[in-house]
């Protein structure tokens, strides 16, 4: 084998070795920490893990299992957007964070911004070293809350990947206000549509099921009032309206008298 061929194969070997050394697996890194199993599983389910592993410089902001309630029931698409905001397309570890200027915001680009789906600065993070408190992370989108703080560094492979724990899921108002992100907020509308208020046509059914007074009590009260008061002339038509049983008895009595009187005529 010629020296040129040996040199060519050697160069390929060194390139492949460098690529292998540069590669990392975020799921394998997080699997060593049971406190982040929920976050790690969501990275796999949404496909975010594969996108992270392709990056050369990245910082992942992870959240402990006990602080993941904010994304319960969130749709897969919205979950992917939220997790994408927790992936910074640059390398930051504790040493680099300490170098941040106090009370000066640093705007960071995230994986969600790279996707092209972000709007109104959804895909940017505001990282600020307040001086008195830990570093604060917040969405750069209007209306987002400054309520996510750095807890500690979990692991790092400088200068490729860093994993930092933050206090909670980063609030992104323009995403969290959507129906897909907050299904509980839209639930009352669905209940109103499925169970409207009873119409007037349904009201008699309720009174038939649970009447408050027997019908006879009102009837007896009206009869007693009519009996004590003098009957006006205009009420003759009302008094002359007998019930069906009384009318049948009267007809039967008339026919009986007629049958008895007929031989005498």
FIVO-241539 format. One record per residue (C-alpha): residue number from 1; x, y, z. Coordinates in steps of 0.001 Angstrom, whole numbers, plus 524288, in hexadecimal, padded with zeros to 5 digits. Layout:
BEGIN
{rec NUM,{X,Y,Z}} ...
END
This chain:
BEGIN
{rec 1,{80000,80000,80000}} {rec 2,{80569,80D2E,7FC0B}} {rec 3,{8088E,817B7,80604}} {rec 4,{7FE18,8207F,80018}} {rec 5,{7F398,81632,80272}} {rec 6,{7F81E,8144C,81070}} {rec 7,{7F7C5,822EB,812C3}} {rec 8,{7E9FF,823E3,80CF5}} {rec 9,{7E4B6,818C8,81574}} {rec 10,{7EB35,81E92,82166}} {rec 11,{7E4CC,82BC4,81EF7}} {rec 12,{7D765,82559,81DB3}} {rec 13,{7D9B8,81E0C,82A77}} {rec 14,{7DD45,82A7C,831A9}} {rec 15,{7D165,831AB,82C24}} {rec 16,{7C83D,826CF,83061}} {rec 17,{7CE9C,82668,83DD1}} {rec 18,{7CCE7,8350A,83F4E}} {rec 19,{7BEA2,83430,83B68}} {rec 20,{7BC51,8292A,8450B}} {rec 21,{7C2E1,830B7,84FE4}} {rec 22,{7BACD,83CD5,84CB2}} {rec 23,{7ADD9,8357B,84D0D}} {rec 24,{7A57C,834A9,85942}} {rec 25,{79842,82F10,85D15}} {rec 26,{78FBF,837B4,8659B}} {rec 27,{786E0,82C65,8698A}} {rec 28,{7925C,82451,86E2A}} {rec 29,{7978B,82FE7,875D4}} {rec 30,{78A80,83269,87CA0}} {rec 31,{787EE,823F3,87F41}} {rec 32,{7921A,824A6,88A1B}} {rec 33,{7894A,82E2C,89183}} {rec 34,{77C1D,8286D,895F5}} {rec 35,{776E7,835E7,8999C}} {rec 36,{775A6,83954,88B2A}} {rec 37,{76F5A,82D05,885A7}} {rec 38,{762C9,8341C,881D4}} {rec 39,{76A1C,83ED1,87AC0}} {rec 40,{772E0,834C5,87413}} {rec 41,{7672B,82CB7,86F8F}} {rec 42,{760B4,838CD,869C9}} {rec 43,{76D22,83BD9,86236}} {rec 44,{76C1C,82E5B,85C1F}} {rec 45,{75D73,82ECE,85971}} {rec 46,{75DED,83C06,852AE}} {rec 47,{76A52,8392F,84AD7}} {rec 48,{7717B,84481,85152}} {rec 49,{77C16,83B35,85632}} {rec 50,{7802B,837B3,84852}} {rec 51,{78131,8461B,844BC}} {rec 52,{7896B,848E4,850CB}} {rec 53,{792DF,83DDD,84DA1}} {rec 54,{795A3,843F3,84056}} {rec 55,{79A61,850BC,8461F}} {rec 56,{7A8AC,853F3,84891}} {rec 57,{7A656,85E29,8531D}} {rec 58,{79A09,85D86,85B55}} {rec 59,{794DD,85FFF,86912}} {rec 60,{78909,85871,86E05}} {rec 61,{780DA,85E22,87911}} {rec 62,{77ABA,85292,88015}} {rec 63,{76FC6,85257,88A2E}} {rec 64,{76E3F,8489E,8955D}} {rec 65,{762FF,83EEC,89565}} {rec 66,{75C52,845E7,8A0BA}} {rec 67,{75B58,8529B,89906}} {rec 68,{755CA,84D78,88C3D}} {rec 69,{74760,84F6B,88F77}} {rec 70,{74678,85B68,886A3}} {rec 71,{746E3,852DD,87A73}} {rec 72,{73D58,84839,87EAC}} {rec 73,{733C3,8455F,873B9}} {rec 74,{73AB1,84E21,869F0}} {rec 75,{739A9,84A06,85BB3}} {rec 76,{7459D,8443F,85521}} {rec 77,{74768,84FEA,84C0B}} {rec 78,{746C6,859CC,85711}} {rec 79,{74FAF,85148,85F59}} {rec 80,{759D0,8515A,85489}} {rec 81,{75955,86024,85416}} {rec 82,{75AC8,8616D,862C5}} {rec 83,{7662D,857EA,8638A}} {rec 84,{76C99,85EAD,85802}} {rec 85,{76D3B,86B28,86001}} {rec 86,{774F1,863A5,86A52}} {rec 87,{77FD0,860AE,86092}} {rec 88,{7897B,86BE9,85EDF}} {rec 89,{7919E,86B99,85273}} {rec 90,{79E27,86F13,85988}} {rec 91,{7A67F,869BC,8647E}} {rec 92,{7A49D,86EF6,87253}} {rec 93,{7A98E,868DA,87EC9}} {rec 94,{7AA9B,86E46,88C8E}} {rec 95,{7B7F1,87422,889F9}} {rec 96,{7B30F,87B59,87DF8}} {rec 97,{7A6BC,87FE2,884EC}} {rec 98,{7AEE7,88633,88F99}} {rec 99,{7B524,88EA7,88535}} {rec 100,{7A82C,894E6,8819A}} {rec 101,{7A727,8A348,884A0}} {rec 102,{79E34,8A651,89008}} {rec 103,{7909E,8AB5A,88CDB}} {rec 104,{792CD,8AA69,87E56}} {rec 105,{78A17,8A1C0,8760A}} {rec 106,{78FD7,89848,86C35}} {rec 107,{786D4,89415,86126}} {rec 108,{788E0,885DA,85D4A}} {rec 109,{78452,87E47,85161}} {rec 110,{77D57,87166,853F3}} {rec 111,{77A05,86541,84C3A}} {rec 112,{76C06,86A06,84AE4}} {rec 113,{770A0,8767C,84450}} {rec 114,{77888,86E5A,83ABA}} {rec 115,{76C4F,866B3,836F4}} {rec 116,{76676,872B7,8305D}} {rec 117,{7595F,8711F,8375F}} {rec 118,{75C18,87B0F,84218}} {rec 119,{7553D,88838,841B1}} {rec 120,{7564A,894BF,8498C}} {rec 121,{76394,890EE,84F46}} {rec 122,{75E54,883FF,85458}} {rec 123,{76AF3,87D3E,85085}} {rec 124,{7740E,8861E,85826}} {rec 125,{777BC,88571,8667D}} {rec 126,{77AEF,89091,86F8C}} {rec 127,{78608,88C77,8789A}} {rec 128,{78945,89635,8835C}} {rec 129,{792EE,8961B,88E8D}} {rec 130,{78B84,89E1C,8989C}} {rec 131,{796D3,89E3B,8A23D}} {rec 132,{78EE7,89BAC,8AE8C}} {rec 133,{78826,88F4E,8A9A8}} {rec 134,{78C21,88417,8A0AF}} {rec 135,{78C1F,885D5,8920C}} {rec 136,{77E45,887A4,88CE7}} {rec 137,{77923,881D2,88048}} {rec 138,{76CDB,886FB,879D2}} {rec 139,{766E2,8872B,86C6B}} {rec 140,{7695E,89362,8647A}} {rec 141,{75B40,892CB,85FAD}} {rec 142,{75264,89DCD,86489}} {rec 143,{74AA9,89A60,870BF}} {rec 144,{753C6,88F93,8755F}} {rec 145,{756A7,88E8E,883E6}} {rec 146,{7642A,88F8A,88A14}} {rec 147,{76205,883AD,892B2}} {rec 148,{76C61,879C2,88EAC}} {rec 149,{77953,8799B,895F4}} {rec 150,{785C9,871C2,894CD}} {rec 151,{786E9,866D5,89EE3}} {rec 152,{79403,86087,89BB8}} {rec 153,{79C3F,85A60,8912B}} {rec 154,{79963,84BF2,88F23}} {rec 155,{7A3F7,847C5,8859E}} {rec 156,{7AC14,84D07,87A6C}} {rec 157,{7B51D,84905,86F81}} {rec 158,{7BBE8,855C1,86C0F}} {rec 159,{7BB22,85BFB,862B1}} {rec 160,{7B06F,8539B,85C72}} {rec 161,{7A517,8514D,865BF}} {rec 162,{7A107,8567C,872FC}} {rec 163,{7955D,85254,87B2F}} {rec 164,{79023,85C4B,884E8}} {rec 165,{784DB,85A2A,88E4B}} {rec 166,{77AD4,86520,88F1B}} {rec 167,{77017,866E1,89922}} {rec 168,{76453,864A5,89048}} {rec 169,{75F29,86449,8826C}} {rec 170,{761DC,87152,87BD3}} {rec 171,{75525,878B9,87A09}} {rec 172,{752B4,87D2A,86C23}} {rec 173,{7463B,88526,86C24}} {rec 174,{743CB,88499,85D83}} {rec 175,{7449D,875A8,85DF3}} {rec 176,{73E7F,87314,86B45}} {rec 177,{7326E,87B31,8680B}} {rec 178,{72F36,87291,85C66}} {rec 179,{724AB,8680D,85D47}} {rec 180,{72E75,85D2D,85A9C}} {rec 181,{73739,86150,865D2}} {rec 182,{72C7D,863A7,86FDF}} {rec 183,{72192,859EA,86D23}} {rec 184,{71BE4,85C42,87AD4}} {rec 185,{71936,86A77,87774}} {rec 186,{710BA,86676,86BE0}} {rec 187,{709A9,85BCD,87368}} {rec 188,{6FEC0,864CA,87879}} {rec 189,{6FB41,8687B,86A7C}} {rec 190,{6FA3E,85A37,866C4}} {rec 191,{6F18E,85743,8727F}} {rec 192,{6E876,86260,86EF7}} {rec 193,{6E746,85D71,86116}} {rec 194,{6E491,84F74,8654A}} {rec 195,{6DB4F,85295,87085}} {rec 196,{6D37B,85F05,86DC8}} {rec 197,{6CA2D,864C3,877A9}} {rec 198,{6BCA8,85E6B,877AD}} {rec 199,{6B30F,864D5,86E6C}} {rec 200,{6A528,8689E,871F3}} {rec 201,{6A041,85C2D,86BA7}} {rec 202,{6A7D8,85432,875B1}} {rec 203,{6A24A,85B5B,88189}} {rec 204,{6957E,85378,882BD}} {rec 205,{69D44,846E0,883C4}} {rec 206,{6A419,84BFD,88FF5}} {rec 207,{69742,84FB5,896A5}} {rec 208,{69166,84276,8939A}} {rec 209,{69CEF,83B6B,899DB}} {rec 210,{69CF9,84333,8A67F}} {rec 211,{6904C,84B0C,8A8AC}} {rec 212,{6906E,853BB,8B48D}} {rec 213,{681AA,852DE,8B759}} {rec 214,{67776,84892,8B3F6}} {rec 215,{66E71,84D2A,8A92D}} {rec 216,{6627F,84A49,8B1B9}} {rec 217,{6667F,85461,8BBF7}} {rec 218,{66547,85F95,8B258}} {rec 219,{658C0,85A1B,8ACDC}} {rec 220,{65275,858E4,8BA5D}} {rec 221,{656A5,866B3,8BE00}} {rec 222,{65068,86C17,8B1A0}} {rec 223,{643F7,86456,8B3E8}} {rec 224,{6427F,8694C,8C1D4}} {rec 225,{6449D,8775C,8BD8A}} {rec 226,{63A38,87601,8B2F2}} {rec 227,{630A2,86FE3,8BC72}} {rec 228,{631B0,87ADB,8C678}} {rec 229,{6308E,885F1,8BCA2}} {rec 230,{62406,88931,8B563}} {rec 231,{6247F,88476,8A779}} {rec 232,{6230B,88F6C,89D8C}} {rec 233,{61A84,88DDF,891C9}} {rec 234,{625EC,88D95,8889B}} {rec 235,{62B3D,88139,88EFF}} {rec 236,{61FC7,87890,88B41}} {rec 237,{6272A,872C6,87FEA}} {rec 238,{6325D,86F0D,888EA}} {rec 239,{62995,868E3,89355}} {rec 240,{62204,86131,88932}} {rec 241,{62E24,85A0E,88490}} {rec 242,{62D65,84CEF,88B9B}} {rec 243,{637E2,842AD,88BCE}} {rec 244,{63759,836F0,882C6}} {rec 245,{632FD,82D7D,88D80}} {rec 246,{62826,83691,8923D}} {rec 247,{62332,83897,88444}} {rec 248,{622AE,829FF,881BF}} {rec 249,{61AFE,827B7,88E5D}} {rec 250,{6114B,83266,88AE7}} {rec 251,{60ED2,82CC7,87D62}} {rec 252,{60CF3,81F43,88313}} {rec 253,{602F8,82485,88CFE}} {rec 254,{5FB64,82BBC,88270}} {rec 255,{5FA37,81F79,87A3C}} {rec 256,{5F5E0,817BF,8863A}} {rec 257,{5EAD0,82160,8896D}} {rec 258,{5E6F0,821D3,87B46}} {rec 259,{5E61A,812E9,87AED}} {rec 260,{5DD79,812E4,88717}} {rec 261,{5D483,81DB8,88258}} {rec 262,{5D307,8186C,87494}} {rec 263,{5C83D,80E47,877FE}} {rec 264,{5C072,818D9,87EFA}} {rec 265,{5BFA4,82191,87323}} 
END
